[in-house]
Amino acid sequence: MSENIIVNKSFDFAVHIIEFGYKFQRENREFIISRQLIRSGTSVGANIEEAQGAISKADFNHKLHISLKEAKESKYWLRLILRSGLSKDRTEVESLQKNCEEIILILTSILKTSKSKR
């Protein structure tokens, strides 16, 4: 079986989000934005995993669409953290943003392809 890039990429993103989120909480004593980021960032991969076991094409598309929405929400929280200057580690936030953008592009491509095959 071939490697599933989006499954692996979203899992790695979730791990990085958790590590960053808890470090962010410890260093900044900030819990609202970090919890939102952890929730949305881990939900991306969870919904992609669910899509792998979809019972129909519509179910598959629905789960991937939820993943896309969660990735876009994560992008928002990362942008907010960066712009507000809340994080001392600008490089790490920018790396997370880049990974998030790549996931968004991949999910968008998969959804376009999947919908065109209907």
LOMIKOL-315692 format. One record per residue: y, x negated, z negated of N, C-alpha, C, O in turn; residue number from 1. Coordinates in steps of 0.001 Angstrom, whole numbers. Layout:
LOMIKOL-315692
atom n.yy = Y	n.xx = X	n.zz = Z	ca.yy = Y	ca.xx = X	ca.zz = Z	c.yy = Y	c.xx = X	c.zz = Z	o.yy = Y	o.xx = X	o.zz = Z	seq = NUM
...
***
This chain:
LOMIKOL-315692
atom n.yy = -1188	n.xx = -844	n.zz = 0	ca.yy = 0	ca.xx = 0	ca.zz = 0	c.yy = 1248	c.xx = -886	c.zz = 0	o.yy = 1310	o.xx = -1872	o.zz = -735	seq = 1
atom n.yy = 2220	n.xx = -544	n.zz = 806	ca.yy = 3416	ca.xx = -1371	ca.zz = 918	c.yy = 4355	c.xx = -1147	c.zz = -273	o.yy = 4298	o.xx = -129	o.zz = -963	seq = 2
atom n.yy = 5205	n.xx = -2127	n.zz = -477	ca.yy = 6174	ca.xx = -2086	ca.zz = -1562	c.yy = 7212	c.xx = -1005	c.zz = -1285	o.yy = 7713	o.xx = -896	o.zz = -167	seq = 3
atom n.yy = 7532	n.xx = -212	n.zz = -2293	ca.yy = 8546	ca.xx = 824	ca.zz = -2167	c.yy = 9855	c.xx = 272	c.zz = -2731	o.yy = 10041	o.xx = 203	o.zz = -3946	seq = 4
atom n.yy = 10740	n.xx = -110	n.zz = -1847	ca.yy = 11975	ca.xx = -792	ca.zz = -2226	c.yy = 12838	c.xx = 50	c.zz = -3157	o.yy = 13346	o.xx = -467	o.zz = -4153	seq = 5
atom n.yy = 13015	n.xx = 1333	n.zz = -2858	ca.yy = 13907	ca.xx = 2166	ca.zz = -3672	c.yy = 13326	c.xx = 2393	c.zz = -5067	o.yy = 14073	o.xx = 2467	o.zz = -6043	seq = 6
atom n.yy = 12019	n.xx = 2504	n.zz = -5166	ca.yy = 11386	ca.xx = 2665	ca.zz = -6491	c.yy = 11635	c.xx = 1407	c.zz = -7323	o.yy = 12048	o.xx = 1499	o.zz = -8479	seq = 7
atom n.yy = 11389	n.xx = 245	n.zz = -6745	ca.yy = 11587	ca.xx = -1016	ca.zz = -7462	c.yy = 13054	c.xx = -1270	c.zz = -7787	o.yy = 13392	o.xx = -1675	o.zz = -8899	seq = 8
atom n.yy = 13911	n.xx = -1031	n.zz = -6818	ca.yy = 15349	ca.xx = -1280	ca.zz = -7003	c.yy = 15936	c.xx = -366	c.zz = -8084	o.yy = 16739	o.xx = -808	o.zz = -8906	seq = 9
atom n.yy = 15535	n.xx = 901	n.zz = -8079	ca.yy = 16061	ca.xx = 1842	ca.zz = -9075	c.yy = 15518	c.xx = 1527	c.zz = -10466	o.yy = 16224	o.xx = 1706	o.zz = -11459	seq = 10
atom n.yy = 14273	n.xx = 1060	n.zz = -10549	ca.yy = 13708	ca.xx = 669	ca.zz = -11845	c.yy = 14453	c.xx = -544	c.zz = -12396	o.yy = 14839	o.xx = -557	o.zz = -13564	seq = 11
atom n.yy = 14654	n.xx = -1555	n.zz = -11565	ca.yy = 15396	ca.xx = -2744	ca.zz = -11990	c.yy = 16822	c.xx = -2381	c.zz = -12409	o.yy = 17348	o.xx = -2928	o.zz = -13378	seq = 12
atom n.yy = 17441	n.xx = -1457	n.zz = -11675	ca.yy = 18787	ca.xx = -988	ca.zz = -12009	c.yy = 18778	c.xx = -338	c.zz = -13393	o.yy = 19672	o.xx = -592	o.zz = -14201	seq = 13
atom n.yy = 17783	n.xx = 491	n.zz = -13669	ca.yy = 17691	ca.xx = 1163	ca.zz = -14968	c.yy = 17561	c.xx = 151	c.zz = -16109	o.yy = 18210	o.xx = 283	o.zz = -17146	seq = 14
atom n.yy = 16725	n.xx = -849	n.zz = -15904	ca.yy = 16553	ca.xx = -1885	ca.zz = -16933	c.yy = 17879	c.xx = -2599	c.zz = -17179	o.yy = 18267	o.xx = -2818	o.zz = -18327	seq = 15
atom n.yy = 18565	n.xx = -2956	n.zz = -16111	ca.yy = 19850	ca.xx = -3659	ca.zz = -16230	c.yy = 20889	c.xx = -2762	c.zz = -16915	o.yy = 21681	o.xx = -3239	o.zz = -17728	seq = 16
atom n.yy = 20885	n.xx = -1477	n.zz = -16590	ca.yy = 21814	ca.xx = -520	ca.zz = -17207	c.yy = 21559	c.xx = -422	c.zz = -18712	o.yy = 22498	o.xx = -421	o.zz = -19507	seq = 17
atom n.yy = 20289	n.xx = -341	n.zz = -19096	ca.yy = 19952	ca.xx = -259	ca.zz = -20522	c.yy = 20425	c.xx = -1517	c.zz = -21246	o.yy = 21054	o.xx = -1434	o.zz = -22300	seq = 18
atom n.yy = 20119	n.xx = -2676	n.zz = -20675	ca.yy = 20531	ca.xx = -3932	ca.zz = -21302	c.yy = 22057	c.xx = -3997	c.zz = -21435	o.yy = 22584	o.xx = -4347	o.zz = -22492	seq = 19
atom n.yy = 22745	n.xx = -3660	n.zz = -20363	ca.yy = 24207	ca.xx = -3690	ca.zz = -20391	c.yy = 24750	c.xx = -2657	c.zz = -21372	o.yy = 25639	o.xx = -2960	o.zz = -22168	seq = 20
atom n.yy = 24218	n.xx = -1445	n.zz = -21316	ca.yy = 24721	ca.xx = -350	ca.zz = -22153	c.yy = 24623	c.xx = -645	c.zz = -23634	o.yy = 25573	o.xx = -407	o.zz = -24380	seq = 21
atom n.yy = 23479	n.xx = -1164	n.zz = -24072	ca.yy = 23326	ca.xx = -1465	ca.zz = -25495	c.yy = 24152	c.xx = -2669	c.zz = -25921	o.yy = 24654	o.xx = -2714	o.zz = -27044	seq = 22
atom n.yy = 24295	n.xx = -3646	n.zz = -25031	ca.yy = 25167	ca.xx = -4787	ca.zz = -25327	c.yy = 26624	c.xx = -4314	c.zz = -25423	o.yy = 27381	o.xx = -4747	o.zz = -26292	seq = 23
atom n.yy = 26985	n.xx = -3425	n.zz = -24514	ca.yy = 28339	ca.xx = -2858	ca.zz = -24494	c.yy = 28612	c.xx = -2101	c.zz = -25801	o.yy = 29705	o.xx = -2199	o.zz = -26359	seq = 24
atom n.yy = 27621	n.xx = -1351	n.zz = -26284	ca.yy = 27770	ca.xx = -619	ca.zz = -27542	c.yy = 27956	c.xx = -1580	c.zz = -28715	o.yy = 28829	o.xx = -1369	o.zz = -29558	seq = 25
atom n.yy = 27141	n.xx = -2631	n.zz = -28772	ca.yy = 27231	ca.xx = -3605	ca.zz = -29867	c.yy = 28577	c.xx = -4323	c.zz = -29868	o.yy = 29212	o.xx = -4469	o.zz = -30913	seq = 26
atom n.yy = 29006	n.xx = -4770	n.zz = -28686	ca.yy = 30224	ca.xx = -5575	ca.zz = -28605	c.yy = 31501	c.xx = -4755	c.zz = -28762	o.yy = 32486	o.xx = -5235	o.zz = -29323	seq = 27
atom n.yy = 31483	n.xx = -3517	n.zz = -28267	ca.yy = 32711	ca.xx = -2720	ca.zz = -28235	c.yy = 32736	c.xx = -1548	c.zz = -29208	o.yy = 33763	o.xx = -890	o.zz = -29377	seq = 28
atom n.yy = 31596	n.xx = -1293	n.zz = -29846	ca.yy = 31501	ca.xx = -135	ca.zz = -30738	c.yy = 31929	c.xx = 1135	c.zz = -30007	o.yy = 32595	o.xx = 2002	o.zz = -30573	seq = 29
atom n.yy = 31538	n.xx = 1224	n.zz = -28756	ca.yy = 31861	ca.xx = 2374	ca.zz = -27898	c.yy = 30548	c.xx = 3053	c.zz = -27543	o.yy = 29615	o.xx = 2402	o.zz = -27072	seq = 30
atom n.yy = 30475	n.xx = 4378	n.zz = -27771	ca.yy = 29202	ca.xx = 5058	ca.zz = -27590	c.yy = 29228	c.xx = 6200	c.zz = -26582	o.yy = 28174	o.xx = 6571	o.zz = -26065	seq = 31
atom n.yy = 30363	n.xx = 6754	n.zz = -26293	ca.yy = 30423	ca.xx = 7924	ca.zz = -25401	c.yy = 30191	c.xx = 7511	c.zz = -23948	o.yy = 29278	o.xx = 8020	o.zz = -23298	seq = 32
atom n.yy = 31000	n.xx = 6605	n.zz = -23442	ca.yy = 30882	ca.xx = 6179	ca.zz = -22046	c.yy = 29559	c.xx = 5443	c.zz = -21825	o.yy = 28891	o.xx = 5650	o.zz = -20812	seq = 33
atom n.yy = 29187	n.xx = 4591	n.zz = -22767	ca.yy = 27937	ca.xx = 3834	ca.zz = -22615	c.yy = 26732	c.xx = 4759	c.zz = -22577	o.yy = 25804	o.xx = 4519	o.zz = -21805	seq = 34
atom n.yy = 26719	n.xx = 5809	n.zz = -23387	ca.yy = 25604	ca.xx = 6766	ca.zz = -23359	c.yy = 25557	c.xx = 7509	c.zz = -22027	o.yy = 24484	o.xx = 7735	o.zz = -21468	seq = 35
atom n.yy = 26715	n.xx = 7879	n.zz = -21534	ca.yy = 26778	ca.xx = 8559	ca.zz = -20238	c.yy = 26222	c.xx = 7662	c.zz = -19137	o.yy = 25466	o.xx = 8111	o.zz = -18275	seq = 36
atom n.yy = 26609	n.xx = 6389	n.zz = -19179	ca.yy = 26136	ca.xx = 5429	ca.zz = -18182	c.yy = 24628	c.xx = 5220	c.zz = -18292	o.yy = 23927	o.xx = 5200	o.zz = -17280	seq = 37
atom n.yy = 24134	n.xx = 5067	n.zz = -19500	ca.yy = 22693	ca.xx = 4882	ca.zz = -19690	c.yy = 21936	c.xx = 6112	c.zz = -19203	o.yy = 20906	o.xx = 5981	o.zz = -18543	seq = 38
atom n.yy = 22433	n.xx = 7297	n.zz = -19519	ca.yy = 21770	ca.xx = 8531	ca.zz = -19102	c.yy = 21718	c.xx = 8643	c.zz = -17591	o.yy = 20652	o.xx = 8886	o.zz = -17025	seq = 39
atom n.yy = 22853	n.xx = 8469	n.zz = -16930	ca.yy = 22878	ca.xx = 8624	ca.zz = -15468	c.yy = 22150	c.xx = 7467	c.zz = -14774	o.yy = 21448	o.xx = 7679	o.zz = -13785	seq = 40
atom n.yy = 22315	n.xx = 6255	n.zz = -15287	ca.yy = 21700	ca.xx = 5090	ca.zz = -14652	c.yy = 20186	c.xx = 5077	c.zz = -14723	o.yy = 19526	o.xx = 4586	o.zz = -13807	seq = 41
atom n.yy = 19623	n.xx = 5614	n.zz = -15806	ca.yy = 18169	ca.xx = 5683	ca.zz = -15917	c.yy = 17607	c.xx = 6907	c.zz = -15206	o.yy = 16441	o.xx = 6916	o.zz = -14811	seq = 42
atom n.yy = 18417	n.xx = 7924	n.zz = -15043	ca.yy = 17979	ca.xx = 9145	ca.zz = -14361	c.yy = 17743	c.xx = 8916	c.zz = -12871	o.yy = 16919	o.xx = 9599	o.zz = -12262	seq = 43
atom n.yy = 18449	n.xx = 7977	n.zz = -12292	ca.yy = 18281	ca.xx = 7666	ca.zz = -10865	c.yy = 16817	c.xx = 7357	c.zz = -10573	o.yy = 16201	o.xx = 8001	o.zz = -9724	seq = 44
atom n.yy = 16268	n.xx = 6386	n.zz = -11266	ca.yy = 14891	ca.xx = 5979	ca.zz = -11048	c.yy = 13883	c.xx = 7026	c.zz = -11469	o.yy = 12844	o.xx = 7182	o.zz = -10827	seq = 45
atom n.yy = 14178	n.xx = 7747	n.zz = -12542	ca.yy = 13254	ca.xx = 8786	ca.zz = -13016	c.yy = 13064	c.xx = 9858	c.zz = -11949	o.yy = 11944	o.xx = 10311	o.zz = -11713	seq = 46
atom n.yy = 14149	n.xx = 10262	n.zz = -11307	ca.yy = 14047	ca.xx = 11281	ca.zz = -10266	c.yy = 13404	c.xx = 10744	c.zz = -8993	o.yy = 12729	o.xx = 11490	o.zz = -8283	seq = 47
atom n.yy = 13599	n.xx = 9476	n.zz = -8698	ca.yy = 12925	ca.xx = 8858	ca.zz = -7556	c.yy = 11422	c.xx = 8830	c.zz = -7816	o.yy = 10631	o.xx = 9116	o.zz = -6917	seq = 48
atom n.yy = 11028	n.xx = 8490	n.zz = -9032	ca.yy = 9602	ca.xx = 8509	ca.zz = -9398	c.yy = 9032	c.xx = 9922	c.zz = -9251	o.yy = 7933	o.xx = 10103	o.zz = -8727	seq = 49
atom n.yy = 9786	n.xx = 10918	n.zz = -9717	ca.yy = 9331	ca.xx = 12307	ca.zz = -9568	c.yy = 9171	c.xx = 12683	c.zz = -8103	o.yy = 8239	o.xx = 13399	o.zz = -7737	seq = 50
atom n.yy = 10073	n.xx = 12203	n.zz = -7272	ca.yy = 10015	ca.xx = 12519	ca.zz = -5837	c.yy = 8737	c.xx = 11972	c.zz = -5208	o.yy = 8234	o.xx = 12535	o.zz = -4236	seq = 51
atom n.yy = 8211	n.xx = 10882	n.zz = -5754	ca.yy = 6988	ca.xx = 10299	ca.zz = -5210	c.yy = 5805	c.xx = 11254	c.zz = -5343	o.yy = 4841	o.xx = 11168	o.zz = -4583	seq = 52
atom n.yy = 5885	n.xx = 12161	n.zz = -6312	ca.yy = 4812	ca.xx = 13133	ca.zz = -6507	c.yy = 5212	c.xx = 14536	c.zz = -6104	o.yy = 4641	o.xx = 15514	o.zz = -6586	seq = 53
atom n.yy = 6184	n.xx = 14637	n.zz = -5230	ca.yy = 6696	ca.xx = 15952	ca.zz = -4810	c.yy = 5594	c.xx = 16791	c.zz = -4165	o.yy = 4698	o.xx = 16267	o.zz = -3502	seq = 54
atom n.yy = 5682	n.xx = 18096	n.zz = -4375	ca.yy = 4669	ca.xx = 18999	ca.zz = -3828	c.yy = 5026	c.xx = 19508	c.zz = -2435	o.yy = 4208	o.xx = 20129	o.zz = -1755	seq = 55
atom n.yy = 6263	n.xx = 19233	n.zz = -2024	ca.yy = 6693	ca.xx = 19644	ca.zz = -681	c.yy = 7841	c.xx = 18748	c.zz = -233	o.yy = 8418	o.xx = 18009	o.zz = -1030	seq = 56
atom n.yy = 8158	n.xx = 18826	n.zz = 1044	ca.yy = 9295	ca.xx = 18072	ca.zz = 1592	c.yy = 10601	c.xx = 18516	c.zz = 924	o.yy = 11472	o.xx = 17696	o.zz = 631	seq = 57
atom n.yy = 10720	n.xx = 19827	n.zz = 690	ca.yy = 11922	ca.xx = 20351	ca.zz = 31	c.yy = 12047	c.xx = 19807	c.zz = -1392	o.yy = 13140	o.xx = 19449	o.zz = -1831	seq = 58
atom n.yy = 10924	n.xx = 19747	n.zz = -2110	ca.yy = 10918	ca.xx = 19209	ca.zz = -3468	c.yy = 11296	c.xx = 17728	c.zz = -3445	o.yy = 12076	o.xx = 17276	o.zz = -4283	seq = 59
atom n.yy = 10753	n.xx = 16977	n.zz = -2497	ca.yy = 11072	ca.xx = 15560	ca.zz = -2324	c.yy = 12578	c.xx = 15382	c.zz = -2099	o.yy = 13218	o.xx = 14571	o.zz = -2768	seq = 60
atom n.yy = 13132	n.xx = 16139	n.zz = -1162	ca.yy = 14560	ca.xx = 16038	ca.zz = -865	c.yy = 15412	c.xx = 16412	c.zz = -2078	o.yy = 16432	o.xx = 15780	o.zz = -2351	seq = 61
atom n.yy = 14986	n.xx = 17438	n.zz = -2795	ca.yy = 15726	ca.xx = 17888	ca.zz = -3974	c.yy = 15790	c.xx = 16784	c.zz = -5034	o.yy = 16857	o.xx = 16499	o.zz = -5577	seq = 62
atom n.yy = 14644	n.xx = 16167	n.zz = -5321	ca.yy = 14604	ca.xx = 15098	ca.zz = -6325	c.yy = 15444	c.xx = 13893	c.zz = -5901	o.yy = 16139	o.xx = 13294	o.zz = -6721	seq = 63
atom n.yy = 15375	n.xx = 13545	n.zz = -4617	ca.yy = 16186	ca.xx = 12416	ca.zz = -4144	c.yy = 17667	c.xx = 12749	c.zz = -4167	o.yy = 18499	o.xx = 11877	o.zz = -4419	seq = 64
atom n.yy = 18000	n.xx = 14007	n.zz = -3905	ca.yy = 19407	ca.xx = 14418	ca.zz = -3966	c.yy = 19928	c.xx = 14308	c.zz = -5404	o.yy = 21063	o.xx = 13884	o.zz = -5624	seq = 65
atom n.yy = 19104	n.xx = 14688	n.zz = -6371	ca.yy = 19502	ca.xx = 14528	ca.zz = -7776	c.yy = 19712	c.xx = 13046	c.zz = -8084	o.yy = 20679	o.xx = 12683	o.zz = -8753	seq = 66
atom n.yy = 18815	n.xx = 12190	n.zz = -7601	ca.yy = 18964	ca.xx = 10739	ca.zz = -7796	c.yy = 20272	c.xx = 10235	c.zz = -7212	o.yy = 20961	o.xx = 9419	o.zz = -7825	seq = 67
atom n.yy = 20609	n.xx = 10718	n.zz = -6036	ca.yy = 21856	ca.xx = 10317	ca.zz = -5387	c.yy = 23061	c.xx = 10727	c.zz = -6233	o.yy = 23997	o.xx = 9949	o.zz = -6417	seq = 68
atom n.yy = 23025	n.xx = 11948	n.zz = -6739	ca.yy = 24129	ca.xx = 12418	ca.zz = -7589	c.yy = 24252	c.xx = 11576	c.zz = -8859	o.yy = 25359	o.xx = 11243	o.zz = -9283	seq = 69
atom n.yy = 23125	n.xx = 11237	n.zz = -9457	ca.yy = 23132	ca.xx = 10414	ca.zz = -10670	c.yy = 23638	c.xx = 8999	c.zz = -10370	o.yy = 24340	o.xx = 8401	o.zz = -11186	seq = 70
atom n.yy = 23282	n.xx = 8474	n.zz = -9209	ca.yy = 23775	ca.xx = 7146	ca.zz = -8816	c.yy = 25293	c.xx = 7174	c.zz = -8630	o.yy = 25995	o.xx = 6241	o.zz = -9021	seq = 71
atom n.yy = 25784	n.xx = 8249	n.zz = -8035	ca.yy = 27233	ca.xx = 8363	ca.zz = -7854	c.yy = 27950	c.xx = 8518	c.zz = -9192	o.yy = 29058	o.xx = 8012	o.zz = -9370	seq = 72
atom n.yy = 27317	n.xx = 9219	n.zz = -10131	ca.yy = 27902	ca.xx = 9327	ca.zz = -11467	c.yy = 27921	c.xx = 7960	c.zz = -12150	o.yy = 28904	o.xx = 7597	o.zz = -12796	seq = 73
atom n.yy = 26844	n.xx = 7214	n.zz = -12008	ca.yy = 26787	ca.xx = 5864	ca.zz = -12583	c.yy = 27883	c.xx = 4985	c.zz = -11997	o.yy = 28518	o.xx = 4208	o.zz = -12709	seq = 74
atom n.yy = 28093	n.xx = 5115	n.zz = -10711	ca.yy = 29154	ca.xx = 4365	ca.zz = -10027	c.yy = 30513	c.xx = 4684	c.zz = -10656	o.yy = 31342	o.xx = 3795	o.zz = -10854	seq = 75
atom n.yy = 30724	n.xx = 5959	n.zz = -10964	ca.yy = 31976	ca.xx = 6378	ca.zz = -11596	c.yy = 32160	c.xx = 5707	c.zz = -12953	o.yy = 33223	o.xx = 5149	o.zz = -13226	seq = 76
atom n.yy = 31119	n.xx = 5755	n.zz = -13819	ca.yy = 31225	ca.xx = 5165	ca.zz = -15152	c.yy = 31455	c.xx = 3665	c.zz = -15071	o.yy = 32238	o.xx = 3117	o.zz = -15847	seq = 77
atom n.yy = 30788	n.xx = 3000	n.zz = -14151	ca.yy = 30986	ca.xx = 1560	ca.zz = -13988	c.yy = 32408	c.xx = 1251	c.zz = -13533	o.yy = 33033	o.xx = 309	o.zz = -14021	seq = 78
atom n.yy = 32907	n.xx = 2041	n.zz = -12607	ca.yy = 34272	ca.xx = 1852	ca.zz = -12133	c.yy = 35275	c.xx = 2066	c.zz = -13273	o.yy = 36257	o.xx = 1334	o.zz = -13399	seq = 79
atom n.yy = 35006	n.xx = 3085	n.zz = -14099	ca.yy = 35876	ca.xx = 3381	ca.zz = -15238	c.yy = 35874	c.xx = 2227	c.zz = -16248	o.yy = 36926	o.xx = 1829	o.zz = -16748	seq = 80
atom n.yy = 34694	n.xx = 1701	n.zz = -16537	ca.yy = 34580	ca.xx = 576	ca.zz = -17471	c.yy = 35336	c.xx = -635	c.zz = -16933	o.yy = 36043	o.xx = -1317	o.zz = -17675	seq = 81
atom n.yy = 35181	n.xx = -892	n.zz = -15652	ca.yy = 35848	ca.xx = -2039	ca.zz = -15033	c.yy = 37363	c.xx = -1870	c.zz = -15029	o.yy = 38099	o.xx = -2759	o.zz = -15459	seq = 82
atom n.yy = 37817	n.xx = -727	n.zz = -14541	ca.yy = 39262	ca.xx = -500	ca.zz = -14410	c.yy = 39965	c.xx = -430	c.zz = -15754	o.yy = 41106	o.xx = -876	o.zz = -15878	seq = 83
atom n.yy = 39300	n.xx = 125	n.zz = -16767	ca.yy = 39924	ca.xx = 269	ca.zz = -18087	c.yy = 39922	c.xx = -1033	c.zz = -18885	o.yy = 40602	o.xx = -1147	o.zz = -19904	seq = 84
atom n.yy = 39150	n.xx = -2016	n.zz = -18412	ca.yy = 39083	ca.xx = -3289	ca.zz = -19114	c.yy = 38243	c.xx = -3236	c.zz = -20375	o.yy = 38366	o.xx = -4108	o.zz = -21235	seq = 85
atom n.yy = 37388	n.xx = -2226	n.zz = -20502	ca.yy = 36563	ca.xx = -2082	ca.zz = -21698	c.yy = 35516	c.xx = -3186	c.zz = -21836	o.yy = 35164	o.xx = -3572	o.zz = -22950	seq = 86
atom n.yy = 35028	n.xx = -3685	n.zz = -20728	ca.yy = 33991	ca.xx = -4726	ca.zz = -20788	c.yy = 34606	c.xx = -6103	c.zz = -20624	o.yy = 35500	o.xx = -6321	o.zz = -19806	seq = 87
atom n.yy = 34100	n.xx = -7020	n.zz = -21426	ca.yy = 34549	ca.xx = -8408	ca.zz = -21331	c.yy = 33828	c.xx = -9131	c.zz = -20195	o.yy = 34261	o.xx = -10193	o.zz = -19751	seq = 88
atom n.yy = 32736	n.xx = -8551	n.zz = -19736	ca.yy = 31911	ca.xx = -9191	ca.zz = -18711	c.yy = 32101	c.xx = -8526	c.zz = -17353	o.yy = 31265	o.xx = -7738	o.zz = -16910	seq = 89
atom n.yy = 33189	n.xx = -8849	n.zz = -16714	ca.yy = 33539	ca.xx = -8265	ca.zz = -15411	c.yy = 32460	c.xx = -8554	c.zz = -14360	o.yy = 32147	o.xx = -7695	o.zz = -13535	seq = 90
atom n.yy = 31901	n.xx = -9753	n.zz = -14395	ca.yy = 30884	ca.xx = -10144	ca.zz = -13418	c.yy = 29658	c.xx = -9254	c.zz = -13515	o.yy = 29114	o.xx = -8840	o.zz = -12491	seq = 91
atom n.yy = 29213	n.xx = -8952	n.zz = -14727	ca.yy = 28033	ca.xx = -8104	ca.zz = -14905	c.yy = 28297	c.xx = -6682	c.zz = -14412	o.yy = 27438	o.xx = -6079	o.zz = -13768	seq = 92
atom n.yy = 29475	n.xx = -6145	n.zz = -14711	ca.yy = 29817	ca.xx = -4798	ca.zz = -14253	c.yy = 29876	c.xx = -4765	c.zz = -12729	o.yy = 29387	o.xx = -3820	o.zz = -12110	seq = 93
atom n.yy = 30465	n.xx = -5778	n.zz = -12128	ca.yy = 30526	ca.xx = -5838	ca.zz = -10660	c.yy = 29136	c.xx = -5946	c.zz = -10048	o.yy = 28879	o.xx = -5361	o.zz = -8995	seq = 94
atom n.yy = 28240	n.xx = -6681	n.zz = -10688	ca.yy = 26856	ca.xx = -6785	ca.zz = -10218	c.yy = 26169	c.xx = -5418	c.zz = -10285	o.yy = 25469	o.xx = -5028	o.zz = -9349	seq = 95
atom n.yy = 26365	n.xx = -4699	n.zz = -11376	ca.yy = 25800	ca.xx = -3356	ca.zz = -11505	c.yy = 26376	c.xx = -2420	c.zz = -10443	o.yy = 25655	o.xx = -1604	o.zz = -9869	seq = 96
atom n.yy = 27673	n.xx = -2541	n.zz = -10187	ca.yy = 28305	ca.xx = -1726	ca.zz = -9143	c.yy = 27681	c.xx = -2002	c.zz = -7783	o.yy = 27404	o.xx = -1076	o.zz = -7021	seq = 97
atom n.yy = 27461	n.xx = -3266	n.zz = -7484	ca.yy = 26871	ca.xx = -3648	ca.zz = -6195	c.yy = 25467	c.xx = -3064	c.zz = -6061	o.yy = 25121	o.xx = -2506	o.zz = -5020	seq = 98
atom n.yy = 24660	n.xx = -3193	n.zz = -7114	ca.yy = 23316	ca.xx = -2624	ca.zz = -7093	c.yy = 23352	c.xx = -1108	c.zz = -6942	o.yy = 22537	o.xx = -529	o.zz = -6223	seq = 99
atom n.yy = 24282	n.xx = -481	n.zz = -7611	ca.yy = 24426	ca.xx = 972	ca.zz = -7533	c.yy = 24801	c.xx = 1398	c.zz = -6113	o.yy = 24255	o.xx = 2369	o.zz = -5587	seq = 100
atom n.yy = 25724	n.xx = 677	n.zz = -5501	ca.yy = 26122	ca.xx = 965	ca.zz = -4120	c.yy = 24941	c.xx = 834	c.zz = -3161	o.yy = 24773	o.xx = 1652	o.zz = -2257	seq = 101
atom n.yy = 24124	n.xx = -200	n.zz = -3363	ca.yy = 22946	ca.xx = -387	ca.zz = -2506	c.yy = 21976	c.xx = 779	c.zz = -2664	o.yy = 21417	o.xx = 1257	o.zz = -1678	seq = 102
atom n.yy = 21776	n.xx = 1234	n.zz = -3885	ca.yy = 20899	ca.xx = 2384	ca.zz = -4137	c.yy = 21452	c.xx = 3627	c.zz = -3467	o.yy = 20696	o.xx = 4396	o.zz = -2874	seq = 103
atom n.yy = 22745	n.xx = 3836	n.zz = -3550	ca.yy = 23379	ca.xx = 4993	ca.zz = -2912	c.yy = 23165	c.xx = 4954	c.zz = -1401	o.yy = 22839	o.xx = 5971	o.zz = -789	seq = 104
atom n.yy = 23349	n.xx = 3776	n.zz = -800	ca.yy = 23156	ca.xx = 3644	ca.zz = 645	c.yy = 21704	c.xx = 3915	c.zz = 1051	o.yy = 21453	o.xx = 4590	o.zz = 2050	seq = 105
atom n.yy = 20757	n.xx = 3392	n.zz = 280	ca.yy = 19342	ca.xx = 3601	ca.zz = 584	c.yy = 18979	c.xx = 5078	c.zz = 439	o.yy = 18321	o.xx = 5644	o.zz = 1312	seq = 106
atom n.yy = 19401	n.xx = 5696	n.zz = -646	ca.yy = 19096	ca.xx = 7118	ca.zz = -858	c.yy = 19708	c.xx = 7989	c.zz = 229	o.yy = 19073	o.xx = 8927	o.zz = 712	seq = 107
atom n.yy = 20929	n.xx = 7681	n.zz = 608	ca.yy = 21597	ca.xx = 8434	ca.zz = 1676	c.yy = 20815	c.xx = 8318	c.zz = 2971	o.yy = 20623	o.xx = 9307	o.zz = 3679	seq = 108
atom n.yy = 20366	n.xx = 7116	n.zz = 3278	ca.yy = 19585	ca.xx = 6883	ca.zz = 4493	c.yy = 18249	c.xx = 7642	c.zz = 4452	o.yy = 17860	o.xx = 8277	o.zz = 5432	seq = 109
atom n.yy = 17560	n.xx = 7569	n.zz = 3318	ca.yy = 16281	ca.xx = 8271	ca.zz = 3182	c.yy = 16483	c.xx = 9776	c.zz = 3353	o.yy = 15709	o.xx = 10430	o.zz = 4051	seq = 110
atom n.yy = 17504	n.xx = 10318	n.zz = 2728	ca.yy = 17755	ca.xx = 11763	ca.zz = 2821	c.yy = 18115	c.xx = 12179	c.zz = 4249	o.yy = 17664	o.xx = 13223	o.zz = 4721	seq = 111
atom n.yy = 18917	n.xx = 11375	n.zz = 4933	ca.yy = 19256	ca.xx = 11691	ca.zz = 6329	c.yy = 18009	c.xx = 11693	c.zz = 7195	o.yy = 17803	o.xx = 12602	o.zz = 7998	seq = 112
atom n.yy = 17182	n.xx = 10677	n.zz = 7029	ca.yy = 15936	ca.xx = 10584	ca.zz = 7808	c.yy = 15001	c.xx = 11754	c.zz = 7495	o.yy = 14423	o.xx = 12363	o.zz = 8396	seq = 113
atom n.yy = 14867	n.xx = 12049	n.zz = 6222	ca.yy = 13970	ca.xx = 13117	ca.zz = 5797	c.yy = 14432	c.xx = 14486	c.zz = 6317	o.yy = 13618	o.xx = 15306	o.zz = 6742	seq = 114
atom n.yy = 15720	n.xx = 14711	n.zz = 6275	ca.yy = 16247	ca.xx = 15995	ca.zz = 6748	c.yy = 16176	c.xx = 16116	c.zz = 8266	o.yy = 16035	o.xx = 17219	o.zz = 8795	seq = 115
atom n.yy = 16271	n.xx = 14987	n.zz = 8970	ca.yy = 16208	ca.xx = 15041	ca.zz = 10426	c.yy = 14791	c.xx = 15281	c.zz = 10936	o.yy = 14605	o.xx = 15688	o.zz = 12082	seq = 116
atom n.yy = 13794	n.xx = 15033	n.zz = 10093	ca.yy = 12398	ca.xx = 15237	ca.zz = 10488	c.yy = 11921	c.xx = 16671	c.zz = 10255	o.yy = 10765	o.xx = 16991	o.zz = 10531	seq = 117
atom n.yy = 12785	n.xx = 17515	n.zz = 9759	ca.yy = 12397	ca.xx = 18910	ca.zz = 9517	c.yy = 12182	c.xx = 19662	c.zz = 10783	o.yy = 11852	o.xx = 20847	o.zz = 10749	seq = 118
***
